[in-house]
Amino acid sequence: MVVLSQPAIEHVSLIKNSKPTTFSSEIPIIDLSKPDPKARLVAACEEFGFFKVINHGVPTEFITELESEAIKFFSLPSFEKEKTGPPDPLGYGNKRIGPNGDVGWVEFLLLTINKEFNSQRFSSMFGKNPEMFLCAVNDYVSAVKKMACEILELLADGLKIKPRDVFSKLVMDKQSDSVFRLNHYPPCPKLQEMNGRDLIGFGEHTDPQIISVMTSNNTSGLQISLRDGKWISVPPDQNSFFINVGDSLQVMTNGRFKSVRHRVVANSMKSRVSMIYFGGPPLSEKIAPLPSLVEGEESLYKEFTWFEYKKSAYKSRLADNRLGLFERISAS
């Protein structure tokens, strides 16, 4: 069993256990091997901002190999893991999430997708041989990035936007500010003593980038918020991927797609490892509603660069409405 240098429970948020129902039938499932899935993809992004992808084309061995390497890393002694921290924001972190006071029952490793940077940063990992770990990351990220771009192009088709790479080209750009995150949520046996309360592993938030692609081992914990504010638990599936609409995609679609609010709660007995690719645009890229999606409507957001938004988001708390500062306020 993987064990975290455990954060003090009293410093981690507790929530009343309202026992979110597992509505597996409500969560959209998109089969990428079926012809013409674009209408279902658009509907999922409009209604949930979240969906599950099956028959995705990412080799299973890429998933299992990276999960194995992640478990090896999180099983290292604390002093070994801390050689790659503290996060700035890249690197290893334990309990603290960002610089503004958010904490969770989690340890994590945040990486850029720049291979040279990762090689330099993690040269001390696993003794003197980080190659197997970095190779697993590179294989996985390359395959997941390809899938994410396929989905973004299908979404553009579904919205009847030209060119169809209007979203994907931002992620494919050599200057793309995409990142990759490994999260480990250790088991917390004390949960059984908490009288119907859940321990927050990662607090509620939206993702600021364009698209997020996540998979995990077969341990529950992920929850998403529906439009009515009700939280539902997402059944784990280690062979599939879960896709989140990010804040930037919500802006580019002028609010038509919804950036999903989500969180992770700790498990009393089982360790959870998740792997998330965040597809982001270049830092200088201007983010604004696409003109073709604003015809006859009011633009809901001001134009901003990804650097401006990323800087603003980094100064906020997890649960803040990060887009609030960039919304246009009606003159009325």
DOPAKE-138060 format. One record per atom (N, C-alpha, C, O): residue in three letters; x negated, y, z negated. Coordinates in pm, whole numbers, plus 50000, padded with zeros to 5 digits. Each point is the difference from the previous one (the first is absolute). Layout:
DOPAKE-138060
AlaXYZ;...
END
This chain:
DOPAKE-138060
Met499154988050000;Met500855012050000;Met499125012550000;Met499045000949923;Val501295008650163;Val499245012450006;Val500405008849882;Val501185001549971;Val497855004149961;Val500285008049881;Val499395013850016;Val498835001450035;Leu501975008849940;Leu499555013950005;Leu499485004149863;Leu500484995249897;Ser498535013850103;Ser499655006649875;Ser501215008449963;Ser500165011250049;Gln500704983649866;Gln501365004749995;Gln500165013949939;Gln499455002849893;Pro501325006050177;Pro500295013149944;Pro500914998649879;Pro500774990449989;Ala499145019149921;Ala500864999749883;Ala501455001950043;Ala500315009350074;Ile500574982149879;Ile501405000750041;Ile500625013249960;Ile500855005350072;Glu498755000349814;Glu500645012249955;Glu499755011750093;Glu500705010149992;His498304988850097;His499725010850093;His500684998150135;His499905008650087;Val500784980349930;Val500644996850127;Val501515001349984;Val500564996149898;Ser500105009450205;Ser501425002849991;Ser500844987449991;Ser499704989850063;Leu501345011149857;Leu501004989349989;Leu501305005150060;Leu500315011849988;Ile500444979550075;Ile501325003750049;Ile501004990049946;Ile499684988349980;Lys501555016549998;Lys501054990949957;Lys500244990050111;Lys500115003650118;Asn499984984249846;Asn500204989450098;Asn501474999550040;Asn500824993449935;Ser499505013750175;Ser501374999950050;Ser500254987850088;Ser501054998850063;Lys497974992249939;Lys500084987550076;Lys500415002450144;Lys501094996150043;Pro498025010650034;Pro500325002350141;Pro500314986850069;Pro499284990149984;Thr501795009950092;Thr500394987850069;Thr499124997750121;Thr499595009550066;Thr500114978049964;Thr499244996550119;Thr500984998450116;Thr500674989850012;Phe499405020350073;Phe500884999650115;Phe499184996650123;Phe499745008750083;Ser499864978849929;Ser499204996250116;Ser500785001750129;Ser499435002350106;Ser501914996549885;Ser500825001550120;Ser500085014550045;Ser500315002650116;Glu499435007049793;Glu500075014050036;Glu498725004950065;Glu500045009350081;Ile498824984849886;Ile498735004750053;Ile499894995650146;Ile500044988050029;Pro499825021550064;Pro499924996250141;Pro498804991150028;Pro498905002549951;Ile501314987050128;Ile498934991250043;Ile499885001050151;Ile500954997250073;Ile497875006849974;Ile499765002150142;Ile499064989250052;Ile498894998449951;Asp501574994450147;Asp499214989550064;Asp499345006150124;Asp500675002450101;Leu498015000049892;Leu499325006550110;Leu499834991050122;Leu499615004750107;Ser500694982449878;Ser499914991050115;Ser501265000250084;Ser500024994950113;Lys501055011049832;Lys501265000650075;Lys499955011750099;Lys499345010049974;Pro501354988850139;Pro500005010950097;Pro500755012249947;Pro501044998949935;Asp498385012850094;Asp500675012849976;Asp500505002049856;Asp501215001149978;Pro497864999549924;Pro500435002349861;Pro500125014849964;Pro500225003349883;Lys499635005750215;Lys499875014249966;Lys501245005949933;Lys499885008549912;Ala501314987150129;Ala501215005549938;Ala500084996449852;Ala500385008249917;Arg499254979450051;Arg500024995749859;Arg498925007249920;Arg500215003349883;Leu498654999250179;Leu498935007349932;Leu500455014249966;Leu499815004749888;Val500795002150208;Val500485013649977;Val501055000249889;Val499965008649912;Ala500984982150093;Ala501054999549898;Ala499414997749861;Ala500455006049903;Ala498534985250087;Ala499374997449870;Ala499305012449947;Ala500055002649880;Cys499315005050207;Cys499305012149956;Cys500965011049960;Cys499705008249913;Glu501464992050151;Glu501005010249966;Glu500714996849868;Glu500235008949919;Glu500094978650060;Glu500804996249884;Glu499154997549876;Glu500365004249890;Phe498514988850127;Phe499184995949886;Phe498645006949994;Phe499495002749892;Gly499925000050224;Gly498615004250004;Gly499064988549967;Gly498855002149961;Phe501664985750053;Phe499294988249952;Phe500554987850070;Phe501214999150021;Phe497924991550017;Phe500474987650059;Phe498904989549992;Phe498835003049976;Lys501584984650045;Lys499104988649999;Lys499764995450143;Lys500934999550081;Val497824997249950;Val499644995650135;Val499564985449996;Val499154996249919;Ile501434995850169;Ile499594986050014;Ile499534997650144;Ile500265008150089;Asn499044980849933;Asn499434997150132;Asn499245012150052;Asn500225004850112;His498894999949806;His499305012750021;His498724998850080;His499485010150047;Gly499994978049969;Gly498814998250081;Gly498695001649926;Gly498944997950059;Val501095005849814;Val498775001049922;Val499604985949956;Val500794993249936;Pro498005002150098;Pro499604986449964;Pro500104997549850;Pro499545008049919;Thr501054980750044;Thr500164996649859;Thr498674999349927;Thr499915003749883;Glu499054991750187;Glu498704998849934;Glu499425013649962;Glu499225000849904;Phe501145009850168;Phe499535013449962;Phe500625004149867;Phe499345006349917;Ile501924990150062;Ile500695003449875;Ile499424992049884;Ile499675005749896;Thr500224981350121;Thr499544991549890;Thr498545002649966;Thr499624999449883;Glu499555003550218;Glu498595002649973;Glu499825013049922;Glu499215000549906;Leu501515009850131;Leu499875012649928;Leu500554998849858;Leu499425005449907;Glu501704987550077;Glu500544998049866;Glu498984992749912;Glu499825003449883;Ser499534986750174;Ser498974992649926;Ser498855009149958;Ser499544999449886;Glu500015009150206;Glu498915009249969;Glu500435010549896;Glu499215004049915;Ala502045000250094;Ala500515009749902;Ala500014993949860;Ala499625006649903;Ile500824980950087;Ile500044993449870;Ile498584998549944;Ile499785001649880;Lys499274995350207;Lys498604999149956;Lys499545013449942;Lys499365000549896;Phe500995010350175;Phe499575013249952;Phe500635003249865;Phe499305004149907;Phe502014994250081;Phe500685003849876;Phe499664990649884;Phe500275003149884;Ser499134985350147;Ser499564990849896;Ser498615003349947;Ser499554994149902;Leu499785015350163;Leu498675003849954;Leu500075006749863;Leu501055005349964;Pro497854994449959;Pro499975007649874;Pro500235014950027;Pro499675005150108;Ser500885001649794;Ser500335014250018;Ser498805008350043;Ser500135008750086;Phe498704988749856;Phe498845008350032;Phe499594998350147;Phe499425009250058;Glu500874979150003;Glu499694998050141;Glu500995007850088;Glu499605006650096;Lys501694992649870;Lys501005007250078;Lys499805015049991;Lys500195007350098;Glu499424997349785;Glu499875014449978;Glu498835006150076;Glu499875012350007;Lys499264979350050;Lys498925005250085;Lys500565006650126;Lys499345008450061;Thr501874987849977;Thr500625005950119;Thr500975011149963;Thr500785004350085;Gly499205000449794;Gly500875010949953;Gly499165010949936;Gly498774999450006;Pro501875010649933;Pro501465001949997;Pro500525004850135;Pro499235005050081;Pro502074993449943;Pro500555003950130;Pro499975015250018;Pro500305007649908;Asp499314996750215;Asp499865014450022;Asp500565005050134;Asp499355008750058;Pro501744987049995;Pro500924989949947;Pro499614985750039;Pro500594990549948;Leu498445007650143;Leu499634986650042;Leu499214993049890;Leu499315006549922;Gly500794980250073;Gly499264992349902;Gly500924992549905;Gly501204998950023;Tyr498204995849871;Tyr500724991849903;Tyr500585008549888;Tyr499355009049947;Gly501904987850019;Gly500655006749889;Gly500754990249913;Gly500424989450047;Asn499745014149827;Asn500664991449903;Asn500955008549917;Asn499575008949926;Lys501714988350086;Lys501065006449922;Lys500365014050051;Lys501165002750028;Arg497865006249984;Arg500305013650042;Arg500285000350151;Arg499234994750079;Ile501895011549958;Ile500405001250140;Ile499985014850037;Ile500935007449968;Gly498024996850097;Gly499885014250034;Gly499535008249882;Gly499804994749890;Pro500015018550132;Pro499395008649897;Pro500995007249910;Pro499605008549921;Asn501714988350090;Asn501005008649935;Asn500794993249888;Asn501115004349967;Gly498314985249977;Gly500614994049881;Gly500814987550024;Gly500454993949903;Asp499755002150221;Asp500754987650025;Asp499154987949964;Asp498834999250036;Val501784991449893;Val499324987649966;Val500934988350027;Val501225001650005;Gly498204986650014;Gly500804988150024;Gly499264987649958;Gly498805000549971;Trp501914988350025;Trp499404987249964;Trp499384994350128;Trp500524990450057;Val498375015649987;Val499444996850131;Val498525003450002;Val499545009149932;Glu499724983550147;Glu498675003950043;Glu500004999250152;Glu500774992450058;Phe498375015550005;Phe500105001050145;Phe498655003150062;Phe499055004049932;Leu500894994050198;Leu498845003550080;Leu500525007150123;Leu500744994250079;Leu498865018449938;Leu500445008150114;Leu498845001850095;Leu498925004549961;Leu501304991950165;Leu498955000350101;Leu500415008650118;Leu501185001250031;Thr497835004750035;Thr500255005950131;Thr499954988750102;Thr499584988949966;Ile500845013650157;Ile499864989850103;Ile498715002250079;Ile499774993750104;Asn499395015549846;Asn498685002350060;Asn499044989249953;Asn499654999549882;Lys499924991850209;Lys499204988549963;Lys498665004049939;Lys499554994049902;Glu499815016350155;Glu498685004249949;Glu500105005449859;Glu499154997149916;Phe501895010950058;Phe500175005549865;Phe500204988849899;Phe499395000049893;Asn501464990350141;Asn500264989049908;Asn498744991949972;Asn499764995949887;Ser499425001850216;Ser498774992349983;Ser499055006949903;Ser499374993649917;Gln500545019850095;Gln499125007549910;Gln500545000149858;Gln499254998449904;Arg502075003650084;Arg500615001449867;Arg499964987049922;Arg499855000149878;Phe500294988650193;Phe500134987449931;Phe498794990950017;Phe500104987849991;Ser498755018350034;Ser498774992150018;Ser499634992349874;Ser499304989950008;Ser501185014649877;Ser499674993349873;Ser501064989749960;Ser499834993049900;Met501245006050176;Met501064990749965;Met499564985650025;Met499224997350091;Phe501304993549828;Phe499674985950014;Phe498494998050007;Phe499504992950087;Gly499795013449820;Gly498544999350004;Gly499495008550114;Gly500225012150002;Lys499114981750094;Lys499465007450113;Lys500694995950130;Lys499475002650109;Asn501704991149881;Asn500614994650121;Asn501495003450008;Asn500854991749969;Pro499465020750075;Pro501415003650015;Pro500564996350137;Pro501155003150029;Glu498044990350055;Glu500394998050140;Glu501304991950014;Glu500845003550083;Met499334986049839;Met501204991750015;Met501265008149965;Met501024999050069;Phe498895008949825;Phe501125008449960;Phe500325010250110;Phe501155001350041;Leu497835005850006;Leu500225010550099;Leu500464994350133;Leu500805006250070;Cys498704982049965;Cys500444993550123;Cys501484996449991;Cys500755001750096;Ala499684993349789;Ala501414996649980;Ala500875012650009;Ala501074999650060;Val498465011549881;Val500745012650009;Val500125004550145;Val501085003850045;Asn497804995950029;Asn500015004850138;Asn500914991750090;Asn500755005650080;Asp499204981249906;Asp500864991450081;Asp501475002749971;Asp500825001250091;Tyr499494999749780;Tyr501385002149958;Tyr500525013650048;Tyr501075000950061;Val498165009749912;Val500445013550035;Val500175001650151;Val500965006350045;Ser498134988050033;Ser500125001150146;Ser501294993750050;Ser500695005850084;Ala499654982549864;Ala501224993150043;Ala501265007449953;Ala500965001350075;Val499015003649801;Val501175006949945;Val500205013550069;Val501135004150025;Lys497795002750005;Lys500085012850072;Lys500644998150137;Lys500835008150042;Lys498794981350027;Lys500594997050131;Lys501494997849987;Lys500785005150081;Met499644987249818;Met501424997549979;Met500735013049967;Met501095002550052;Ala498315005849861;Ala500645012649962;Ala500235008950122;Ala501045006550012;Cys497984993950077;Cys500145008350120;Cys501074994450094;Cys500715007750065;Glu499404979149942;Glu501074994050079;Glu501365004249945;Glu500905003450077;Ile499244996449792;Ile501265004149938;Ile500295014750026;Ile501145003550032;Leu497865005049956;Leu500185014450023;Leu500415002750145;Leu500795009150025;Glu498684983350069;Glu500375001950140;Glu501424995050026;Glu500735006050080;Leu499674983349855;Leu501384995450011;Leu500975010249941;Leu501105001950052;Leu498495004649839;Leu500845010449941;Leu500155011950093;Leu501085005650013;Ala497824998250054;Ala500075011050096;Ala500954996350115;Ala500785008350046;Asp499134979250001;Asp500924995350104;Asp501455000949952;Asp500885004450073;Gly499334991449802;Gly501355000049946;Gly500585014049985;Gly501215002050009;Leu497915007849970;Leu500425013949989;Leu500025007050135;Leu500365011750010;Lys499244980950095;Lys499935005450137;Lys499055012050009;Lys500315010250062;Ile498534988249873;Ile498975010449999;Ile498924996450102;Ile499584988450009;Lys499985021450065;Lys498874998550091;Lys498905009649959;Lys500285011449962;Pro498434984250046;Pro499584986350031;Pro500234990849881;Pro500195004549887;Arg499804982450140;Arg500334990349897;Arg498914998849894;Arg500224993849896;Asp498595012050129;Asp498934999549900;Asp499945012749915;Asp498975003049939;Val502145004550057;Val500015012749927;Val499664998149852;Val499385008749940;Phe501014980050002;Phe499644996949861;Phe498714991949993;Phe499105003049921;Ser500824986650161;Ser498884990649989;Ser498675006350033;Ser498974995949946;Lys501005014150142;Lys498725006050037;Lys499335006949881;Lys498785001449997;Leu502015002949906;Leu499445006549881;Leu499274989949912;Leu498975003249940;Val501564984750055;Val499374989449921;Val498814994050075;Val499024996049938;Met501075003550195;Met498934994350082;Met498825009550018;Met498914995750035;Asp501315017149942;Asp498945010050019;Asp498754996349919;Asp500114995449886;Lys498725006850172;Lys498754996749930;Lys499845008049872;Lys499294995749908;Gln501365015850084;Gln499935008549880;Gln501174997549904;Gln500195007449905;Ser500574982150122;Ser501154996949914;Ser499574998749854;Ser499024993449968;Asp501745013149945;Asp499714999749857;Asp500814988949934;Asp500795002449909;Ser499014985450139;Ser500704988549944;Ser499174994049887;Ser498785000850000;Val501914993049904;Val499314993849887;Val500614986349973;Val501084996750049;Phe498194995549873;Phe500434986549967;Phe499874998149850;Phe499005004049940;Arg502014989849999;Arg500044998949854;Arg500274985749958;Arg500904993450053;Leu498335001949850;Leu500254987349933;Leu500465003149859;Leu499305007049926;Asn501854987950034;Asn500525001949865;Asn500064986649929;Asn500414989950058;His499185010049816;His500144988049917;His500805003649875;His499625008849924;Tyr501494984150056;Tyr500855001749882;Tyr499854987449915;Tyr500544989650037;Pro498735011149852;Pro499794988049918;Pro501284996149927;Pro500885008349982;Pro499224979349975;Pro501164995949921;Pro500025007549867;Pro498955003849947;Cys502254998150002;Cys500135007249872;Cys500954992049910;Cys501205002849998;Pro498284987449926;Pro500854991649914;Pro500805008049899;Pro501064995649957;Lys498455016350002;Lys500715007949900;Lys501335005450050;Lys500815004949921;Leu499434994250211;Leu501275004650054;Leu501184993149933;Leu501065006049984;Gln498764981549977;Gln501094992549940;Gln500395005649864;Gln501064996749947;Glu498095011849996;Glu500285005849869;Glu500595014150012;Glu500195006749899;Met500104997850223;Met500355014050020;Met501495002750007;Met500435010750044;Asn500364979649912;Asn501435002149983;Asn500675005850124;Asn500615010749994;Gly499294982350116;Gly500725004050120;Gly499415011650075;Gly500715006750075;Arg498014996049906;Arg499355010850074;Arg498954994350094;Arg499434989449975;Asp500335018050133;Asp498984996150097;Asp498805009249986;Asp500135011849965;Leu498704982850062;Leu498765007749997;Leu499675004250142;Leu499974991750091;Ile499775021149928;Ile499705005150134;Ile498594996150041;Ile499025003249932;Gly500894989750181;Gly498704997050058;Gly499515011750084;Gly498855004149989;Phe502045001250095;Phe499715011850083;Phe501295007950007;Phe501024994950046;Gly498945017649910;Gly501215008049985;Gly500665003750132;Gly499394999150106;Glu501875004949885;Glu500775003050120;Glu499385011650079;Glu499535009849942;His500484988750191;His499365009850088;His500414997250144;His500594989650030;Thr499095019650057;Thr500044997650144;Thr498575000450051;Thr499115005649935;Asp500664988450181;Asp498665000250060;Asp499895012050093;Asp500905002250081;Pro498035005649910;Pro499915012350079;Pro499654997950147;Pro500255008950082;Gln499184979649954;Gln499534998050137;Gln501154997750099;Gln501165002649968;Ile498524992550150;Ile501004997350103;Ile500704986749974;Ile501234999350002;Ile498004990349974;Ile500554986649982;Ile499154992249902;Ile498785001849997;Ser501834989749923;Ser499284991449905;Ser500394985650030;Ser501174996950023;Val497834994349974;Val500214985850028;Val499474992149881;Val498815000949968;Met502054991549966;Met499634993249876;Met500324985150006;Met501024995950055;Thr498094996349887;Thr500314986149970;Thr499444996849863;Thr499145007349950;Ser501334982049988;Ser499544996649865;Ser500044984949983;Ser500504992750085;Asn498965002849802;Asn500144985849967;Asn501444997549956;Asn500835009250001;Asn499474978849963;Asn501404996149978;Asn500475003449859;Asn500524991449929;Thr499295021250031;Thr500425004749868;Thr500895012250017;Thr499655009350074;Ser501484990949859;Ser500945011150011;Ser499475012349928;Ser499024999249926;Gly501645012150095;Gly499635012449933;Gly500375012450080;Gly500315010449941;Leu499674988650193;Leu500335011550083;Leu501495002949995;Leu500834990950011;Gln499515022049972;Gln501395004450002;Gln500115012350088;Gln499085008250004;Ile502044993250066;Ile500255012050080;Ile501295006549952;Ile500884993549944;Ser499205019550079;Ser501185007649960;Ser500905002250121;Ser499545004550105;Leu501754992349880;Leu500975002550106;Leu500455014649994;Leu499645007449908;Arg501124996650191;Arg500425014150007;Arg500835004349879;Arg499985011749962;Asp500744978849978;Asp500825003449883;Asp499205000049871;Asp500565001849892;Gly498124996250119;Gly499145000049882;Gly499864986649934;Gly499224998549905;Lys501514991550142;Lys499934986649942;Lys498694993450043;Lys499605000850117;Trp499734992649788;Trp498764992850030;Trp500324985450030;Trp500794993749930;Ile498585001050175;Ile500164985850029;Ile498624993450007;Ile499045006150046;Ser500884981649908;Ser498764992550002;Ser499824993350137;Ser500944994750058;Val497825005749990;Val499684994250130;Val499424986049979;Val498964998749935;Pro501674990950117;Pro499464986549983;Pro498614999050063;Pro499835004350114;Pro499194990149817;Pro498654999050057;Pro499964990150116;Pro500774990450002;Asp498355012050092;Asp499814990950114;Asp498585002150050;Asp499735009750072;Gln499364981549891;Gln498595002050030;Gln499644997850146;Gln498865002450039;Asn502094993050042;Asn499734997850142;Asn500575011050089;Asn499804999750122;Ser500895009949818;Ser500625010850076;Ser499445013449955;Ser499245000849904;Phe501165009750169;Phe499575013649964;Phe501215008649970;Phe501074998150058;Phe498735011449852;Phe501035009949967;Phe499505013650046;Phe498875004049972;Ile502005003250099;Ile499635012750062;Ile500745011449932;Ile501224999449981;Asn498045011149984;Asn500595012149943;Asn499885011550099;Asn498955002150060;Val502125005449956;Val499925013050066;Val499305009549904;Val500355000749882;Gly498665006850168;Gly499295009749918;Gly500565014150017;Gly500795002650091;Asp498795006449820;Asp500485013850005;Asp499765006650136;Asp500865007250051;Ser497974990250007;Ser499665006550128;Ser500944995750111;Ser500375008250085;Leu500044979149916;Leu500934995350101;Leu501395005749974;Leu500745002650095;Gln499634999349780;Gln501285006449969;Gln500035014050058;Gln501015004250057;Val497885003249928;Val499945013650053;Val500064999950152;Val500755007750060;Met498474983650004;Met499944999850146;Met501344996350062;Met500295004150112;Thr500534988249816;Thr501354996550049;Thr501055009749946;Thr501204997450014;Asn498365013649925;Asn500895010349945;Asn501014994249902;Asn501175003949999;Gly498344986849918;Gly500844994249896;Gly500874988550045;Gly500744994349920;Arg499205002150207;Arg500824988850048;Arg499534986949938;Arg500824991849959;Phe497885006250034;Phe499444988649928;Phe499735004349856;Phe499615011449976;Lys500594979649930;Lys499895003249858;Lys498744993749939;Lys499784987950012;Ser499435020249923;Ser498834995049928;Ser500494993249873;Ser500595006549913;Val499184980750076;Val500634992249893;Val499295002249866;Val498775000049992;Arg502045001949904;Arg499455000949864;Arg499904985849944;Arg500964992350005;His497875004249942;His499784986449953;His499115000049877;His499375010149968;Arg500564978449963;Arg499194998549880;Arg499704985249983;Arg500554991550069;Val498555005549837;Val499674986249966;Val500114998549849;Val499495008349925;Val501174980950031;Val500064997049857;Val499154987749972;Val499824991450086;Ala499655008049793;Ala499094989249963;Ala500774987049979;Ala501204999949971;Asn498084989150045;Asn500544986649979;Asn499464994649869;Asn498845002249968;Ser501984990649958;Ser499564995549868;Ser498974988850006;Ser499164998949911;Met500904992850193;Met499164988150000;Met499084998650121;Met499004992949992;Lys501305013750119;Lys499264997850123;Lys499265012450047;Lys500495011349984;Ser498334986550073;Ser499205010850056;Ser500535003550140;Ser500384991050076;Arg499665021849957;Arg500445004350133;Arg498875007450070;Arg499405009249943;Val500324986950179;Val499005006850083;Val500705004750127;Val500624992150070;Ser499295020849959;Ser500595005450123;Ser498945006950083;Ser499015005149947;Met501214995050185;Met499065005750096;Met500785009550089;Met500944995950069;Ile498685016849931;Ile500795010150070;Ile499135008050095;Ile498975005549961;Tyr501454995250165;Tyr499375008650100;Tyr500865012450016;Tyr501204999050025;Phe498185012849961;Phe500705012750015;Phe499525006650128;Phe498865004750007;Gly501994995850094;Gly499635006050128;Gly500235015049996;Gly501135004749994;Gly497775002850009;Gly500095014549992;Gly499435006950123;Gly499224994050074;Pro501155018649948;Pro499505007650115;Pro498635006149970;Pro499554999549886;Pro499795006450213;Pro498785007649974;Pro500285011749907;Pro501125005249998;Leu497894998949925;Leu500195010849902;Leu500495012950064;Leu500775007449938;Ser498794995550185;Ser500365012750065;Ser501344999250073;Ser500475010150052;Glu500144978149951;Glu501244998350076;Glu501145008249940;Glu500224999849879;Lys500525007350208;Lys501155007649955;Lys501224990949994;Lys500324992950096;Ile500355007449791;Ile501184991749976;Ile501235009249999;Ile500065009649923;Ala500914987250163;Ala501235007950010;Ala501044991550070;Ala499664990450069;Pro501635013049916;Pro501024992750074;Pro499745000650151;Pro499665010650053;Leu500504978050015;Leu499804999650145;Leu501115008050068;Leu501184998449967;Pro498445010350128;Pro501025008450066;Pro501174992150057;Pro501145004749994;Ser498604983550061;Ser501084992250062;Ser501014995049897;Ser501114996150036;Leu498505003949836;Leu500914995449894;Leu500665011549925;Leu500764997849906;Val498935014550137;Val500575011749934;Val500985007250091;Val500655009649958;Glu499484985950167;Glu500895006750095;Glu501425000849943;Glu500614989849967;Gly499905022550023;Gly501345002049947;Gly500104998949850;Gly501105000949945;Glu497774997049987;Glu500004999049855;Glu499015009849939;Glu499185006050071;Glu500904995649800;Glu499065008549928;Glu498794991849959;Glu500134988649955;Ser498675017150060;Ser498794993549953;Ser499995000349848;Ser500125010749939;Leu499754977750000;Leu500094999349854;Leu498675002849930;Leu499985002349879;Tyr498934997650196;Tyr498685001149938;Tyr499125010350071;Tyr500095001950121;Lys499065004549801;Lys498985008850055;Lys498884991550059;Lys499804988549961;Glu499475017250133;Glu498844993150054;Glu498855000749900;Glu499785010349936;Phe499484978850051;Phe498824999649913;Phe499014990150057;Phe500374991450080;Thr498385009849879;Thr499024990150043;Thr500014988449899;Thr500425001549885;Trp499104987150161;Trp499904988549909;Trp499085003249885;Trp500254995549888;Phe498685012250136;Phe499105003849892;Phe500745008049894;Phe499824997749881;Glu501035011950162;Glu500755008249904;Glu500954991349917;Glu500125001949879;Tyr500544988750187;Tyr500954991749927;Tyr499294990349907;Tyr500434997949887;Lys498494996250162;Lys499244990749916;Lys499465007149876;Lys500054994549890;Lys499455017650127;Lys499485007749888;Lys501115003249899;Lys499794999049879;Ser501385004750172;Ser501135003049912;Ser500474987549927;Ser500285000549880;Ala499804988350193;Ala500464987549938;Ala499054995449891;Ala500424994849897;Tyr498285007050126;Tyr499004995649903;Tyr500115007949870;Tyr499584995249895;Lys500985016950110;Lys500155008349881;Lys501304997149926;Lys500245005649892;Ser500604985950163;Ser501334997749943;Ser500014987549914;Ser499064992150000;Arg502045006149926;Arg500254987549929;Arg500674990350096;Arg500595004150100;Leu499324983149869;Leu500544989750087;Leu501475002350035;Leu500404998950116;Ala500415004349784;Ala501445000750020;Ala500475013250059;Ala501195001550029;Asp497915008149991;Asp500395013150054;Asp500554998750142;Asp499644990950075;Asn501245018349960;Asn500455001350139;Asn498945007850076;Asn500035012350004;Arg499034980550056;Arg498855006650062;Arg500385008350121;Arg499325009850032;Leu501754986550036;Leu500415007550119;Leu500755012849965;Leu500235008450087;Gly500154993249786;Gly500785011749962;Gly499345013150036;Gly500685009550040;Leu498004991249947;Leu499275012450029;Leu499995003350148;Leu499715011350038;Phe500614978950047;Phe499895001950143;Phe501365000150070;Phe500085000050122;Glu501005000049798;Glu501335000550058;Glu500365014550034;Glu499645009349928;Arg501084992350181;Arg500535013150034;Arg501255002549917;Arg500884991549992;Ile499205020249947;Ile501165003549919;Ile500945008150085;Ile499625010450055;Ser501614985049955;Ser501005007050083;Ser500205014249953;Ser500015002749880;Ala500145006550215;Ala500195014249968;Ala501285002249923;Ala500125009849927;Ser500844981250089;Ser501275001649928;Ser499844996149854;Ser500975000749924;
END
